[in-house]
Amino acid sequence: MSDVQAGPALSKRNGIAIEVDRELCFGFGDCVDSAPNVFELDDENKSVVVDPDAQDRDTIMLAAQDCPVDAIVITDPETGEQLYP
């Protein structure tokens, strides 16, 4: 199991930063179903980013959108613009 990462995970491949709000995450696992190589549930049953470059940008965005509580925040690391939610 991966250690909990502090701050956003940078995906150089996709030009995005991915962050899971652990206070919002309920561990439904929809992100893991959508992008299993990017997300997994940790020992606290909370989503963590394990490999931000493992899938394409569209798949990661879809995984963020699949989160029923919008716990996954996607930003542009260059501009700081929040892309989702």
N, CA, C and O of each residue as an XYZ file, in Angstrom:
340
protein
N       0.849     -1.184      0.000
C       0.000      0.000      0.000
C       0.890      1.241      0.000
O       1.916      1.268      0.680
N       0.509      2.247     -0.744
C       1.306      3.455     -0.879
C       1.129      4.373      0.324
O       0.098      4.355      0.997
N       2.148      5.163      0.574
C       2.045      6.166      1.620
C       1.132      7.281      1.142
O       1.016      7.536     -0.056
N       0.488      7.936      2.088
C      -0.355      9.067      1.752
C       0.538     10.213      1.309
O       1.481     10.587      2.006
N       0.237     10.754      0.166
C       1.041     11.836     -0.385
C       0.486     13.172      0.087
O      -0.722     13.403      0.044
N       1.362     14.033      0.527
C       0.959     15.378      0.906
C       0.914     16.240     -0.350
O       1.855     16.254     -1.143
N      -0.176     16.948     -0.517
C      -0.315     17.835     -1.664
C      -0.687     17.091     -2.935
O      -0.846     15.871     -2.931
N      -0.824     17.834     -4.013
C      -1.245     17.235     -5.275
C      -0.167     16.373     -5.925
O       1.030     16.616     -5.768
N      -0.623     15.362     -6.655
C       0.275     14.517     -7.443
C       0.343     15.116     -8.844
O      -0.686     15.335     -9.483
N       1.546     15.377     -9.314
C       1.713     15.980    -10.635
C       1.817     14.908    -11.706
O       2.617     13.978    -11.602
N       0.992     15.056    -12.739
C       1.072     14.180    -13.894
C       1.763     14.941    -15.009
O       1.151     15.770    -15.683
N       3.049     14.651    -15.198
C       3.791     15.318    -16.268
C       3.241     14.912    -17.630
O       3.196     15.717    -18.561
N       2.821     13.644    -17.734
C       2.278     13.128    -18.988
C       1.049     13.927    -19.437
O       0.882     14.210    -20.624
N       0.195     14.283    -18.478
C      -1.083     14.913    -18.799
C      -1.137     16.411    -18.500
O      -2.114     17.076    -18.844
N      -0.101     16.942    -17.865
C      -0.080     18.361    -17.557
C      -1.139     18.781    -16.553
O      -1.716     19.863    -16.662
N      -1.392     17.917    -15.573
C      -2.386     18.224    -14.546
C      -1.855     17.848    -13.171
O      -0.920     17.059    -13.038
N      -2.472     18.432    -12.159
C      -2.210     18.059    -10.772
C      -3.488     17.418    -10.238
O      -4.587     17.921    -10.471
N      -3.337     16.307     -9.520
C      -4.473     15.548     -9.005
C      -4.363     15.529     -7.490
O      -3.326     15.160     -6.939
N      -5.444     15.930     -6.817
C      -5.437     15.911     -5.360
C      -6.753     15.342     -4.846
O      -7.829     15.685     -5.336
N      -6.648     14.476     -3.859
C      -7.830     13.911     -3.220
C      -8.032     14.635     -1.894
O      -7.134     14.665     -1.052
N      -9.215     15.217     -1.715
C      -9.572     15.846     -0.446
C      -9.992     14.732      0.508
O     -11.106     14.216      0.419
N      -9.103     14.369      1.411
C      -9.335     13.231      2.295
C     -10.474     13.481      3.279
O     -11.058     12.531      3.800
N     -10.792     14.735      3.535
C     -11.927     15.047      4.407
C     -13.248     14.730      3.696
O     -14.216     14.312      4.332
N     -13.281     14.930      2.385
C     -14.493     14.664      1.610
C     -14.640     13.201      1.200
O     -15.757     12.705      1.059
N     -13.515     12.510      1.009
C     -13.537     11.149      0.475
C     -14.216     10.187      1.448
O     -13.869     10.125      2.627
N     -15.190      9.438      0.931
C     -15.881      8.418      1.715
C     -15.453      7.012      1.332
O     -15.936      6.042      1.916
N     -14.555      6.883      0.361
C     -14.051      5.573     -0.017
C     -15.020      4.749     -0.837
O     -15.014      3.521     -0.756
N     -15.854      5.407     -1.627
C     -16.791      4.675     -2.482
C     -16.055      3.842     -3.529
O     -16.540      2.788     -3.942
N     -14.888      4.314     -3.957
C     -14.070      3.559     -4.899
C     -14.421      3.746     -6.357
O     -13.891      3.037     -7.212
N     -15.308      4.689     -6.665
C     -15.663      4.922     -8.069
C     -14.447      5.359     -8.884
O     -14.325      4.997    -10.055
N     -13.548      6.132     -8.277
C     -12.340      6.564     -8.979
C     -11.434      5.373     -9.277
O     -10.794      5.320    -10.327
N     -11.384      4.421     -8.350
C     -10.570      3.222     -8.546
C     -11.150      2.390     -9.688
O     -10.408      1.834    -10.497
N     -12.479      2.309     -9.749
C     -13.127      1.583    -10.848
C     -12.841      2.249    -12.190
O     -12.639      1.567    -13.195
N     -12.823      3.583    -12.207
C     -12.636      4.332    -13.453
C     -11.181      4.415    -13.897
O     -10.891      4.376    -15.093
N     -10.279      4.529    -12.950
C      -8.852      4.671    -13.264
C      -8.035      3.872    -12.245
O      -7.363      4.451    -11.392
N      -8.095      2.541    -12.339
C      -7.480      1.690    -11.319
C      -5.961      1.791    -11.219
O      -5.391      1.443    -10.185
N      -5.309      2.252    -12.251
C      -3.856      2.387    -12.191
C      -3.419      3.722    -11.588
O      -2.254      3.907    -11.235
N      -4.372      4.645    -11.476
C      -4.080      5.965    -10.926
C      -4.452      6.033     -9.446
O      -3.698      6.565     -8.631
N      -5.618      5.492     -9.108
C      -6.141      5.580     -7.740
C      -6.230      4.206     -7.097
O      -6.411      3.192     -7.771
N      -6.098      4.199     -5.772
C      -6.428      3.009     -4.993
C      -6.907      3.486     -3.626
O      -6.680      4.633     -3.241
N      -7.572      2.593     -2.900
C      -8.017      2.914     -1.547
C      -6.936      2.474     -0.571
O      -6.386      1.379     -0.693
N      -6.635      3.332      0.396
C      -5.588      3.026      1.366
C      -6.168      2.291      2.579
O      -7.316      1.848      2.558
N      -5.370      2.171      3.616
C      -5.781      1.442      4.819
C      -6.935      2.112      5.551
O      -7.624      1.465      6.339
N      -7.154      3.397      5.301
C      -8.267      4.130      5.904
C      -9.485      4.141      4.993
O     -10.469      4.826      5.269
N      -9.414      3.372      3.894
C     -10.481      3.316      2.898
C     -10.722      4.691      2.260
O     -11.856      5.070      1.968
N      -9.629      5.416      2.058
C      -9.664      6.713      1.383
C      -8.860      6.591      0.094
O      -7.885      5.843      0.022
N      -9.281      7.331     -0.908
C      -8.595      7.298     -2.192
C      -7.243      7.999     -2.110
O      -7.107      9.046     -1.478
N      -6.248      7.400     -2.759
C      -4.928      8.008     -2.900
C      -4.482      7.853     -4.356
O      -4.872      6.914     -5.051
N      -3.663      8.794     -4.788
C      -3.088      8.729     -6.139
C      -1.814      7.891     -6.038
O      -0.890      8.235     -5.300
N      -1.776      6.790     -6.785
C      -0.601      5.922     -6.758
C       0.303      6.127     -7.976
O       1.515      5.929     -7.883
N      -0.267      6.516     -9.107
C       0.536      6.792    -10.304
C      -0.202      7.804    -11.175
O      -1.065      7.422    -11.966
N       0.123      9.080    -11.043
C      -0.607     10.112    -11.786
C      -0.407     10.060    -13.298
O      -1.147     10.706    -14.040
N       0.575      9.304    -13.760
C       0.832      9.199    -15.195
C       0.321      7.888    -15.804
O       0.566      7.613    -16.978
N      -0.381      7.091    -15.015
C      -0.750      5.744    -15.466
C      -1.860      5.710    -16.510
O      -2.009      4.715    -17.221
N      -2.633      6.776    -16.610
C      -3.728      6.795    -17.580
C      -3.775      8.153    -18.247
O      -3.118      9.096    -17.807
N      -4.552      8.248    -19.308
C      -4.623      9.511    -20.031
C      -5.493     10.524    -19.292
O      -6.247     10.190    -18.378
N      -5.357     11.759    -19.722
C      -6.058     12.874    -19.070
C      -7.569     12.671    -19.042
O      -8.201     12.910    -18.013
N      -8.152     12.239    -20.145
C      -9.614     12.045    -20.194
C     -10.074     11.012    -19.177
O     -11.115     11.187    -18.543
N      -9.313      9.942    -19.014
C      -9.675      8.890    -18.052
C      -9.603      9.428    -16.632
O     -10.474      9.136    -15.812
N      -8.581     10.207    -16.335
C      -8.441     10.786    -15.000
C      -9.559     11.786    -14.729
O     -10.117     11.813    -13.632
N      -9.885     12.597    -15.711
C     -10.992     13.550    -15.546
C     -12.310     12.812    -15.308
O     -13.115     13.222    -14.472
N     -12.523     11.733    -16.042
C     -13.737     10.936    -15.858
C     -13.785     10.346    -14.450
O     -14.841     10.328    -13.818
N     -12.655      9.869    -13.967
C     -12.594      9.318    -12.612
C     -12.962     10.392    -11.584
O     -13.690     10.117    -10.630
N     -12.463     11.604    -11.780
C     -12.803     12.709    -10.869
C     -14.302     13.001    -10.925
O     -14.936     13.231     -9.895
N     -14.858     12.991    -12.126
C     -16.285     13.248    -12.288
C     -17.144     12.125    -11.715
O     -18.288     12.357    -11.323
N     -16.605     10.920    -11.665
C     -17.350      9.784    -11.120
C     -17.438      9.814     -9.598
O     -18.255      9.100     -9.017
N     -16.612     10.626     -8.944
C     -16.649     10.719     -7.488
C     -17.958     11.383     -7.064
O     -18.223     12.523     -7.446
N     -18.786     10.677     -6.273
C     -20.089     11.233     -5.908
C     -20.016     12.438     -4.970
O     -21.007     13.152     -4.815
N     -18.858     12.680     -4.342
C     -18.733     13.816     -3.418
C     -17.714     14.850     -3.896
O     -17.339     15.742     -3.136
N     -17.263     14.738     -5.149
C     -16.293     15.683     -5.732
C     -15.058     15.851     -4.862
O     -14.596     16.968     -4.633
N     -14.523     14.727     -4.376
C     -13.334     14.768     -3.520
C     -12.035     14.860     -4.314
O     -10.970     15.074     -3.734
N     -12.110     14.701     -5.634
C     -10.904     14.746     -6.470
C     -10.855     16.089     -7.185
O     -11.759     16.450     -7.938
N      -9.788     16.809     -6.931
C      -9.608     18.135     -7.523
C      -8.495     18.038     -8.564
O      -7.394     17.568     -8.277
N      -8.804     18.493     -9.777
C      -7.844     18.510    -10.881
C      -7.527     19.964    -11.192
O      -8.428     20.772    -11.418
N      -6.240     20.289    -11.201
C      -5.828     21.651    -11.517
C      -4.731     21.650    -12.582
O      -4.063     20.644    -12.821
N      -4.575     22.801    -13.203
C      -3.470     23.029    -14.125
C      -2.306     23.552    -13.286
O      -2.395     24.653    -12.742
N      -1.216     22.787    -13.169
C      -0.122     23.214    -12.287
C       0.602     24.473    -12.764
O       1.255     25.152    -11.972
N       0.488     24.782    -14.037
C       1.168     25.971    -14.576
C       0.413     27.246    -14.208
O       1.022     28.246    -13.826
N      -0.919     27.206    -14.325
C      -1.717     28.411    -14.106
C      -2.432     28.409    -12.765
O      -2.864     29.459    -12.289
N      -2.562     27.224    -12.146
C      -3.323     27.124    -10.906
C      -4.815     27.037    -11.128
O      -5.585     26.953    -10.171
N      -5.237     27.058    -12.405
C      -6.658     26.996    -12.726
C      -7.223     25.650    -12.313
O      -6.653     24.604    -12.622
N      -8.354     25.683    -11.608
C      -9.022     24.450    -11.232
C      -9.848     23.955    -12.416
O     -10.733     24.660    -12.902
N      -9.555     22.744    -12.875
C     -10.231     22.178    -14.038
C     -11.432     21.340    -13.651
O     -12.378     21.210    -14.428
N     -11.402     20.761    -12.441
C     -12.529     20.003    -11.907
C     -12.392     19.921    -10.409
O     -11.266     19.793     -9.928
N     -13.447     19.985     -9.643
C     -14.818     20.356    -10.042
C     -14.941     21.843    -10.253
O     -16.019     22.332    -10.591
